[in-house]
């Protein structure tokens, strides 16, 4: 099919094959179909629980409350937390089983928890894992549902008595129900020995341990970004890979040492890692990233860039983190400085040209405005994103900033198959709508009294607010 055929009146995209990325999911009759409802209060039982906790939070603690009463209150609230976490895990696991997150354009409940409840990746994974473990080990699940087993204990049990261990126990005929009861009793009555009991059970079920695996499969690296733009790095390498990385870092660290160098070994290794990245970025020999060479970018006002004094949170890095102006001044020493004009509303002005593909200068402006994927609940950074035409080029849409939105690959596919984006001029933010026209709302604060929910979502604060 040529472009002329695609532009013919009445042409619509062909539906994706079942199971393909972005394809419609088959309807599953389930109470969790409420996930695709209009925004409304939670179910009555959850509303009652929220109201009870809010009433408890309004209770004054001074004026006659004894120390014993305070301790009893803390103990009861700890059980309440266990109850709430267990019920959240149960609900999330069931929602995952019926693909409820697809109603909000997401692949599962882990990204849904991240995008809609502000949970971190590890927190979301722990909730889902706890729900699955409660199904696999009903006695432990019952203990958690009664508030006697905490979420941290459930996490410990899941790390040791994995799905594979439990499946092996089933295959060899172990009495899993009795073992489940033993673990549940230990968690409640002898919590300090819980880890030892779980490890003994795992060793008894599978004394040989897990089968050997490709050492490369054990590699992992996580870079966590803090609020101030700094990073925490955690990872693991196999023996061969670790040897290569350590040799390269040691060579650069040794070359950079001079007389009087007081840096610790850890500081020298970290400096060497940064130097490796800086060398390759400067050489320009890295693969292209979204049609442009990978680079360090920093958005900053001209007066902040020129100011030699430190100005906190004056620059916005390409990852979306904020940093002081010294970071941008350092990057500008041997980097290019590009000018982006902002309007009175703090948004980039239209810098469009008549091209089918979004050119680099329009993409830069979109990154300034959007910061990353604009689909509701998605946190994908700008470098993961495609530049999407709101009105497709083939349908007469211009290549301009106002007709461009950043979307990660998955949500770019979904927007081309039923989901819709719209820029809210009044609020200055993007809104996302399901194929049936209903808006996807994020956040955990909901009205428990039956009053209509305020649909408005405050946009992220602008790095450079409009001047009066």
Secondary structure as the mmCIF struct_conf table of DSSP 4:
data_model
#
loop_
_struct_conf.conf_type_id
_struct_conf.id
_struct_conf.beg_label_comp_id
_struct_conf.beg_label_asym_id
_struct_conf.beg_label_seq_id
_struct_conf.end_label_comp_id
_struct_conf.end_label_asym_id
_struct_conf.end_label_seq_id
HELX_RH_AL_P HELX_RH_AL_P1 UNK A 3 UNK A 6
TURN_TY1_P TURN_TY1_P1 UNK A 7 UNK A 7
BEND BEND1 UNK A 8 UNK A 8
TURN_TY1_P TURN_TY1_P2 UNK A 9 UNK A 10
HELX_LH_PP_P HELX_LH_PP_P1 UNK A 13 UNK A 17
TURN_TY1_P TURN_TY1_P3 UNK A 18 UNK A 19
BEND BEND2 UNK A 20 UNK A 20
TURN_TY1_P TURN_TY1_P4 UNK A 21 UNK A 22
HELX_LH_PP_P HELX_LH_PP_P2 UNK A 23 UNK A 27
BEND BEND3 UNK A 30 UNK A 30
HELX_RH_3T_P HELX_RH_3T_P1 UNK A 31 UNK A 36
BEND BEND4 UNK A 37 UNK A 37
HELX_LH_PP_P HELX_LH_PP_P3 UNK A 38 UNK A 38
BEND BEND5 UNK A 39 UNK A 39
HELX_LH_PP_P HELX_LH_PP_P4 UNK A 41 UNK A 43
HELX_RH_AL_P HELX_RH_AL_P2 UNK A 44 UNK A 57
TURN_TY1_P TURN_TY1_P5 UNK A 58 UNK A 58
BEND BEND6 UNK A 59 UNK A 59
BEND BEND7 UNK A 62 UNK A 64
HELX_RH_AL_P HELX_RH_AL_P3 UNK A 67 UNK A 97
TURN_TY1_P TURN_TY1_P6 UNK A 98 UNK A 99
HELX_RH_3T_P HELX_RH_3T_P2 UNK A 100 UNK A 104
TURN_TY1_P TURN_TY1_P7 UNK A 105 UNK A 105
BEND BEND8 UNK A 107 UNK A 108
HELX_RH_AL_P HELX_RH_AL_P4 UNK A 109 UNK A 117
HELX_RH_AL_P HELX_RH_AL_P5 UNK A 121 UNK A 136
BEND BEND9 UNK A 137 UNK A 137
HELX_RH_AL_P HELX_RH_AL_P6 UNK A 138 UNK A 145
TURN_TY1_P TURN_TY1_P8 UNK A 146 UNK A 147
BEND BEND10 UNK A 149 UNK A 149
HELX_RH_AL_P HELX_RH_AL_P7 UNK A 151 UNK A 160
BEND BEND11 UNK A 161 UNK A 161
HELX_RH_AL_P HELX_RH_AL_P8 UNK A 163 UNK A 171
TURN_TY1_P TURN_TY1_P9 UNK A 172 UNK A 173
HELX_RH_AL_P HELX_RH_AL_P9 UNK A 176 UNK A 189
HELX_RH_3T_P HELX_RH_3T_P3 UNK A 191 UNK A 193
HELX_RH_AL_P HELX_RH_AL_P10 UNK A 194 UNK A 205
TURN_TY1_P TURN_TY1_P10 UNK A 207 UNK A 208
BEND BEND12 UNK A 210 UNK A 210
HELX_LH_PP_P HELX_LH_PP_P5 UNK A 211 UNK A 212
HELX_RH_3T_P HELX_RH_3T_P4 UNK A 215 UNK A 218
STRN STRN1 UNK A 220 UNK A 225
HELX_LH_PP_P HELX_LH_PP_P6 UNK A 226 UNK A 226
TURN_TY1_P TURN_TY1_P11 UNK A 227 UNK A 228
BEND BEND13 UNK A 229 UNK A 229
STRN STRN2 UNK A 231 UNK A 236
HELX_RH_AL_P HELX_RH_AL_P11 UNK A 239 UNK A 255
TURN_TY1_P TURN_TY1_P12 UNK A 256 UNK A 256
TURN_TY1_P TURN_TY1_P13 UNK A 259 UNK A 260
HELX_RH_AL_P HELX_RH_AL_P12 UNK A 265 UNK A 283
TURN_TY1_P TURN_TY1_P14 UNK A 284 UNK A 284
BEND BEND14 UNK A 286 UNK A 286
HELX_LH_PP_P HELX_LH_PP_P7 UNK A 287 UNK A 287
STRN STRN3 UNK A 288 UNK A 289
TURN_TY1_P TURN_TY1_P15 UNK A 290 UNK A 291
STRN STRN4 UNK A 292 UNK A 293
STRN STRN5 UNK A 298 UNK A 300
HELX_RH_AL_P HELX_RH_AL_P13 UNK A 302 UNK A 306
BEND BEND15 UNK A 309 UNK A 309
TURN_TY1_P TURN_TY1_P16 UNK A 312 UNK A 313
STRN STRN6 UNK A 315 UNK A 317
TURN_TY1_P TURN_TY1_P17 UNK A 318 UNK A 319
BEND BEND16 UNK A 320 UNK A 320
STRN STRN7 UNK A 322 UNK A 323
HELX_RH_AL_P HELX_RH_AL_P14 UNK A 325 UNK A 332
TURN_TY1_P TURN_TY1_P18 UNK A 333 UNK A 333
BEND BEND17 UNK A 334 UNK A 335
STRN STRN8 UNK A 342 UNK A 342
TURN_TY1_P TURN_TY1_P19 UNK A 344 UNK A 345
BEND BEND18 UNK A 346 UNK A 347
STRN STRN9 UNK A 348 UNK A 348
HELX_LH_PP_P HELX_LH_PP_P8 UNK A 349 UNK A 350
BEND BEND19 UNK A 354 UNK A 354
BEND BEND20 UNK A 356 UNK A 357
HELX_LH_PP_P HELX_LH_PP_P9 UNK A 358 UNK A 359
HELX_RH_AL_P HELX_RH_AL_P15 UNK A 360 UNK A 370
STRN STRN10 UNK A 372 UNK A 372
BEND BEND21 UNK A 375 UNK A 375
TURN_TY1_P TURN_TY1_P20 UNK A 376 UNK A 377
STRN STRN11 UNK A 381 UNK A 381
HELX_RH_3T_P HELX_RH_3T_P5 UNK A 382 UNK A 384
STRN STRN12 UNK A 385 UNK A 389
BEND BEND22 UNK A 390 UNK A 391
HELX_RH_3T_P HELX_RH_3T_P6 UNK A 393 UNK A 395
TURN_TY1_P TURN_TY1_P21 UNK A 396 UNK A 396
BEND BEND23 UNK A 400 UNK A 400
HELX_RH_3T_P HELX_RH_3T_P7 UNK A 401 UNK A 403
STRN STRN13 UNK A 404 UNK A 408
HELX_RH_AL_P HELX_RH_AL_P16 UNK A 409 UNK A 415
TURN_TY1_P TURN_TY1_P22 UNK A 416 UNK A 418
STRN STRN14 UNK A 420 UNK A 424
TURN_TY1_P TURN_TY1_P23 UNK A 425 UNK A 428
STRN STRN15 UNK A 429 UNK A 433
TURN_TY1_P TURN_TY1_P24 UNK A 435 UNK A 436
BEND BEND24 UNK A 437 UNK A 437
HELX_LH_PP_P HELX_LH_PP_P10 UNK A 438 UNK A 438
STRN STRN16 UNK A 439 UNK A 439
HELX_LH_PP_P HELX_LH_PP_P11 UNK A 440 UNK A 440
BEND BEND25 UNK A 444 UNK A 444
BEND BEND26 UNK A 448 UNK A 450
HELX_LH_PP_P HELX_LH_PP_P12 UNK A 451 UNK A 453
HELX_LH_PP_P HELX_LH_PP_P13 UNK A 458 UNK A 462
BEND BEND27 UNK A 463 UNK A 464
HELX_LH_PP_P HELX_LH_PP_P14 UNK A 465 UNK A 467
#
